[in-house]
């Protein structure tokens, strides 16, 4: 009889940063909630059942790698070779015991390895077989990303697996299915697996790639030079291998007559979660956060409370972390944070803005200003684009977001960063503009 010894389990903690003081009649409460998972290393899961562990290896995981094989991957011919090399590098990064498959994507989705509607289990033999199979990948055909995602979803659906993850690479626009078909595939996959999406070169649509990653709670990025794919795929797979707890939800309980205005992730990227709420009993709702390894993320909550008299105090919201189980129950991860509201006539207390709240409000505005500025630039509205991108430069400088400031400097000439005075560059490399748009939601943590 096998003895199951419990592996290292990540411990979750919740910290709340807010100014709880409201003026008389005040009714809006803002808080930054920092969720941290620590101590898991690369083994163990707080929530997987014993049969979902690979002995000594950590929670059972499955990864589907989706590689664009459309005709455009042949231009230049090195692109397809780089994609094969990158997929091989990702396969080498799989730890023993992880289930995996490779999908070739055109206007249809094909199983490249192992085939037969199943997953392979990573070991020295299957990794070598998969790399041999990659040699058969060739470019030809159209692009229908929804079909790739549906096949990945089917292959990843094994009940024996705790963590399900996809990696998707495309070099073109999704021209061989409707936006509605792609959205339906994303809706079907949401909550079933997470997915990182990458655009290679500059002929793909930023909103499509970021939309895929957003819907499936993964990361999005550009690899402008195909030669960078192998390093990027290796990093992505290393991150995927570090995930230990799947399907974590942020549960928000609020008292009677309190309304949730919004819930958004604000670090490491801005991600709107408000519309993804699922009801979880009286006055409680769950917001999906995907899979976790050893990491920390920040969330901005805004709730509207009924105004109360001076000196009154109330619990405005309670935040906890849960993992929904297949039988309809939930596992509570044992961490919670309280958001409070206190009414005071002390003007200094009630008008000061918490530094964390101020910082992340600025980071969310920064992302929006970049996206709006680039849209206006494409539409030929020079004045509007200059104003928005100037504001973005100002916000990036004030918050210490040096990476975003560097990307902005490739699109505008900065005259006065503090004042937000800029001039649009006459000529901008397409890769620079796409990089700025793709990475516009990346934020920096507030300096403690």
C-alpha positions in Angstrom: 0.0 0.0 0.0 1.4 3.4 -1.1 1.8 5.9 1.7 1.1 9.5 0.5 3.2 12.0 2.4 2.1 15.5 2.0 4.6 17.6 0.0 5.5 21.2 0.6 2.4 23.2 0.4 2.3 26.9 -0.6 1.0 29.1 2.2 -1.3 32.0 1.2 -1.5 35.3 2.9 -3.7 38.4 2.3 -2.7 42.0 3.2 -5.1 45.0 2.9 -3.9 48.5 2.3 -6.5 51.3 2.5 -7.5 54.6 4.1 -10.6 53.4 5.9 -11.6 57.0 6.9 -14.6 58.6 5.1 -16.0 62.1 5.4 -19.6 62.5 6.6 -21.8 61.2 3.7 -18.9 59.4 2.1 -19.8 56.1 0.5 -16.9 54.8 -1.7 -14.2 52.5 -0.1 -11.0 51.6 -2.0 -8.5 49.0 -1.0 -5.4 47.3 -2.4 -5.3 43.6 -1.5 -1.9 41.9 -1.8 -2.1 38.1 -2.1 1.1 36.2 -1.6 1.9 32.4 -2.0 5.1 31.3 -0.5 7.0 28.1 0.6 5.8 25.8 -2.1 9.1 25.6 -3.9 8.4 23.5 -7.1 6.7 20.6 -5.4 3.3 20.3 -3.8 -0.2 21.7 -4.1 -2.5 22.9 -1.4 -5.5 21.6 -3.2 -4.7 18.6 -5.4 -5.9 15.3 -4.1 -3.2 12.7 -3.3 -3.8 10.8 -6.6 -3.0 14.1 -8.5 0.6 14.1 -7.4 3.6 12.7 -9.3 5.6 11.2 -6.4 8.2 13.7 -5.3 7.5 15.8 -8.3 4.6 18.0 -7.3 1.0 18.3 -8.6 0.1 16.5 -11.8 0.2 19.0 -14.7 -0.6 19.0 -18.4 0.6 21.3 -21.0 -0.6 21.8 -24.6 1.8 23.6 -27.0 0.0 25.2 -29.9 2.3 26.1 -32.8 1.1 28.3 -35.8 1.8 26.3 -39.0 -0.1 28.7 -41.4 1.5 29.6 -44.7 2.9 32.9 -43.4 5.2 31.0 -41.1 7.3 30.3 -44.1 8.1 34.1 -44.6 11.0 34.2 -43.8 11.7 30.4 -43.7 13.7 30.9 -40.5 10.5 31.7 -38.6 9.2 28.1 -38.8 12.7 26.7 -37.9 12.7 29.1 -34.8 9.2 27.9 -33.8 10.3 24.3 -34.0 13.5 25.0 -32.0 11.4 27.0 -29.4 8.9 24.1 -29.0 11.8 21.7 -28.6 13.3 24.0 -25.9 9.9 24.1 -24.1 9.7 20.2 -24.3 13.2 20.0 -22.7 12.0 22.1 -19.8 9.0 19.8 -19.0 9.7 17.9 -15.7 9.3 14.2 -15.7 5.8 13.0 -15.2 4.1 16.1 -16.7 1.4 15.2 -19.4 1.9 17.1 -22.6 1.0 17.4 -26.3 1.9 19.4 -29.4 -0.7 20.9 -31.7 -0.1 22.2 -35.2 -2.5 25.1 -36.0 -3.7 26.2 -39.4 -7.4 26.7 -40.4 -7.7 23.3 -38.6 -5.9 21.9 -35.6 -3.8 18.8 -35.9 -2.3 16.6 -33.2 1.4 16.5 -33.9 2.4 14.5 -30.8 1.6 12.0 -29.4 -1.7 11.7 -31.4 -4.7 9.5 -30.9 -6.5 12.0 -28.8 -4.3 11.5 -25.8 -1.4 13.1 -23.9 2.2 11.8 -23.5 3.9 11.6 -20.1 7.3 13.4 -20.1 10.4 11.4 -19.8 13.6 11.1 -21.8 12.0 8.9 -24.4 8.8 10.9 -25.0 10.7 14.2 -25.0 12.9 12.8 -27.8 10.0 11.4 -29.7 8.2 14.7 -29.5 11.2 16.6 -30.9 11.4 14.1 -33.8 7.7 14.8 -34.5 8.4 18.5 -34.6 10.6 17.9 -37.7 7.4 17.1 -39.6 5.9 20.6 -38.9 5.7 22.6 -42.1 3.9 25.8 -43.1 0.8 25.9 -45.2 -2.9 26.8 -44.7 -4.9 29.5 -42.9 -5.4 30.6 -39.3 -8.4 29.6 -37.1 -7.1 29.9 -33.5 -10.4 28.9 -32.0 -9.9 25.4 -33.4 -6.5 25.1 -31.8 -7.9 26.1 -28.4 -10.8 23.7 -28.6 -8.4 20.8 -29.4 -6.2 21.9 -26.5 -9.2 22.0 -24.2 -10.2 18.5 -25.2 -6.8 17.0 -24.8 -6.2 18.8 -21.4 -9.5 17.6 -20.0 -8.1 14.5 -18.1 -9.5 14.2 -14.6 -6.1 12.9 -13.5 -4.5 16.4 -13.9 -4.5 19.2 -11.3 -2.9 22.0 -13.4 -3.8 22.6 -17.1 -1.9 25.0 -19.2 -1.5 26.1 -22.8 1.2 27.9 -24.7 0.1 29.4 -28.0 2.3 30.9 -30.7 0.9 32.8 -33.7 2.4 35.0 -36.4 -0.8 36.2 -38.1 -4.3 37.5 -37.8 -7.2 35.1 -37.1 -8.6 35.3 -40.7 -10.3 31.9 -41.1 -12.9 32.1 -38.5 -15.2 34.8 -37.2 -14.4 36.8 -34.0 -17.6 35.2 -32.5 -16.1 31.7 -33.1 -12.9 32.6 -31.4 -14.8 34.2 -28.5 -16.9 31.0 -28.1 -13.7 28.9 -27.9 -12.3 31.2 -25.3 -15.6 31.2 -23.3 -15.5 27.4 -23.4 -11.9 27.2 -22.2 -12.1 29.9 -19.5 -11.8 28.3 -16.1 -10.7 24.9 -17.6 -7.1 25.8 -18.5 -4.8 28.8 -18.5 -2.9 29.9 -21.6 0.1 32.1 -22.4 -0.1 33.7 -25.9 2.8 35.0 -28.0 2.9 36.9 -31.3 6.0 36.4 -33.4 7.0 39.0 -35.9 4.7 42.0 -36.6 1.9 40.7 -38.8 -0.5 39.6 -35.9 -3.2 41.5 -34.1 -2.3 42.7 -30.7 -5.9 42.7 -29.4 -6.4 39.1 -30.5 -3.3 37.8 -28.7 -3.8 39.9 -25.5 -7.5 38.9 -25.6 -6.6 35.2 -25.6 -4.2 35.6 -22.7 -6.7 37.7 -20.8 -9.6 35.3 -21.2 -7.5 32.4 -20.2 -5.7 34.2 -17.3 -2.2 33.8 -18.9 0.5 36.2 -20.1 0.8 37.9 -23.5 3.9 39.2 -25.2 5.6 40.0 -28.5 8.6 38.2 -29.8 9.5 40.6 -32.6 12.6 38.6 -33.7 11.9 34.9 -34.2 15.4 34.2 -32.9 14.2 35.1 -29.4 11.5 32.4 -29.3 13.5 29.6 -27.7 14.5 31.7 -24.7 10.9 33.0 -24.3 9.4 29.5 -24.6 11.9 28.2 -22.0 10.9 31.0 -19.6 7.2 30.4 -20.1 7.6 26.6 -19.5 9.7 27.2 -16.4 6.9 29.4 -15.0 4.2 26.9 -15.9 6.3 24.1 -14.1 6.3 26.3 -11.0 2.5 26.4 -10.7 1.2 24.4 -7.8 -2.3 25.5 -7.0 -4.9 25.7 -9.8 -8.2 27.6 -10.1 -7.8 29.9 -7.1 -10.7 32.4 -6.7 -10.7 35.6 -4.8 -13.9 35.5 -2.7 -15.5 38.8 -1.8 -18.2 39.0 0.8 -20.0 42.3 1.3 -22.7 43.3 3.8 -26.3 44.3 3.0 -26.8 47.4 0.8 -23.1 47.4 -0.2 -22.3 47.3 -4.0 -19.1 46.1 -5.6 -18.1 48.8 -8.1 -15.0 46.9 -9.4 -12.4 44.2 -8.8 -9.2 44.3 -10.9 -5.8 42.8 -10.7 -3.3 45.7 -10.8 0.1 43.8 -10.4 2.0 42.4 -12.2 -0.5 43.4 -14.9 -3.8 45.3 -15.1 -6.6 42.7 -15.6 -10.3 43.6 -15.2 -12.1 40.9 -13.2 -15.4 42.7 -12.3 -17.4 41.0 -15.1 -16.0 37.5 -14.3 -17.8 37.2 -10.9 -19.7 34.0 -10.2 -22.1 34.1 -7.3 -21.0 32.2 -4.2 -23.9 32.3 -1.8 -25.6 35.2 0.0 -23.7 38.5 -0.7 -20.5 36.7 -1.8 -18.9 36.3 -5.2 -15.8 34.6 -6.6 -13.4 36.2 -9.0 -11.0 33.8 -10.9 -7.2 34.3 -10.6 -5.9 31.2 -12.3 -3.0 29.1 -11.2 -0.4 30.0 -8.6 3.2 29.2 -7.8 5.5 31.1 -5.4 4.4 34.7 -6.3 2.6 37.8 -5.2 -0.2 39.8 -6.9 -2.1 42.9 -6.1 -5.8 43.6 -6.6 -7.8 46.9 -6.4 -11.3 46.6 -4.8 -13.8 49.4 -4.8 -17.1 49.0 -2.9 -20.0 51.4 -2.3 -21.3 51.4 1.2 -24.4 53.1 2.7 -23.4 56.4 4.3 -23.4 56.3 8.1 -23.1 58.9 10.9 -19.8 60.3 12.3 -18.0 57.9 14.5 -19.7 54.8 13.0 -17.6 52.0 11.7 -18.5 49.0 9.5 -16.9 46.0 7.8 -17.1 47.0 4.1 -15.9 43.7 2.6 -14.2 40.5 3.6 -11.7 38.9 1.2 -10.7 35.2 1.3 -9.2 32.7 -1.1 -10.9 29.5 -2.2 -10.6 26.7 -4.6 -13.9 25.4 -6.0 -14.1 21.6 -6.0 -15.7 19.4 -8.6 -18.5 18.4 -6.2 -19.6 22.0 -5.8 -17.9 22.5 -2.4 -14.9 24.8 -2.0 -11.6 24.5 -0.2 -10.7 27.6 1.8 -7.0 28.4 1.6 -7.1 29.9 5.1 -6.1 33.5 4.4 -8.4 36.5 4.7 -8.4 40.3 4.8 -10.9 42.8 6.0 -11.8 46.1 4.4 -13.2 48.7 6.8 -15.1 52.0 6.6 -15.0 54.6 9.5 -16.8 57.9 9.3 -14.9 60.9 10.7 -15.0 64.7 10.7 -11.2 64.8 10.7 -10.6 66.4 7.3 -6.9 65.3 7.1 -7.8 61.6 7.8 -10.7 61.5 5.4 -9.1 63.2 2.5 -5.7 61.5 2.4 -5.3 58.9 -0.3 -3.6 55.6 0.6 -0.2 55.5 -1.3 -0.9 52.0 -2.6 -4.4 53.0 -3.9 -2.9 56.1 -5.5 -0.1 54.2 -7.1 -2.2 51.6 -8.7 -4.9 54.0 -9.8 -2.1 55.7 -11.7 -0.9 52.4 -13.2 -4.4 51.6 -14.5 -4.7 55.1 -16.0 -1.2 54.6 -17.6 -2.3 51.4 -19.4 -5.5 53.1 -20.6 -3.7 56.3 -21.8 -1.2 54.2 -23.9 -4.0 52.1 -25.5 -6.1 55.2 -26.2 -3.1 57.2 -27.5 -2.1 54.4 -29.9 -5.7 54.1 -31.2 -5.8 57.8 -31.8 -2.5 57.7 -33.6 -3.7 55.0 -35.9 -6.9 57.0 -36.6 -4.7 60.1 -37.6 -5.8 62.2 -34.5 -2.3 63.7 -33.9 -3.4 66.1 -31.1 -5.5 63.5 -29.3 -2.6 60.9 -29.5 0.0 63.5 -28.3 -2.2 64.4 -25.3 -2.8 60.8 -24.3 0.8 59.6 -24.8 2.1 62.7 -23.1 -0.1 61.8 -20.0 1.3 58.2 -20.2 4.9 59.5 -20.2 4.0 61.7 -17.1 2.5 58.7 -15.3 5.3 56.3 -16.1 7.9 58.8 -14.9 6.0 59.6 -11.7 5.4 56.0 -10.7 8.9 54.8 -11.6 7.7 52.5 -14.4 11.1 52.6 -16.2 10.3 49.8 -18.7 7.2 51.5 -19.9 8.9 54.8 -20.1 11.6 53.3 -22.4 8.9 51.8 -24.7 7.1 55.1 -24.9 10.4 56.9 -25.8 10.5 54.8 -29.0 7.1 56.2 -30.1 7.3 59.8 -28.9 10.1 62.4 -28.4 9.9 63.4 -24.7 10.3 67.2 -24.2 9.4 67.3 -20.5 8.5 64.0 -18.8 7.3 65.6 -15.6 4.9 67.9 -17.5 3.9 65.2 -20.0 5.1 67.3 -23.0 5.9 65.1 -26.0 6.0 65.1 -29.8 4.9 62.1 -31.8 7.8 60.6 -33.8 7.4 60.9 -37.5 8.6 57.4 -38.1 8.0 54.5 -35.7 9.1 50.9 -36.1 6.0 48.7 -36.2 7.6 46.3 -33.7 8.2 49.2 -31.2 4.5 50.3 -31.4 3.3 46.7 -31.1 5.6 46.1 -28.1 4.3 49.2 -26.3 0.7 48.1 -26.9 1.2 44.5 -25.9 3.1 45.4 -22.7 0.9 48.5 -21.8 -0.8 46.6 -18.9 2.5 45.6 -17.2 2.8 47.5 -13.9 5.4 48.1 -11.3 4.9 47.4 -7.6 4.5 50.3 -5.3 7.7 51.1 -3.4 7.1 50.0 0.2 
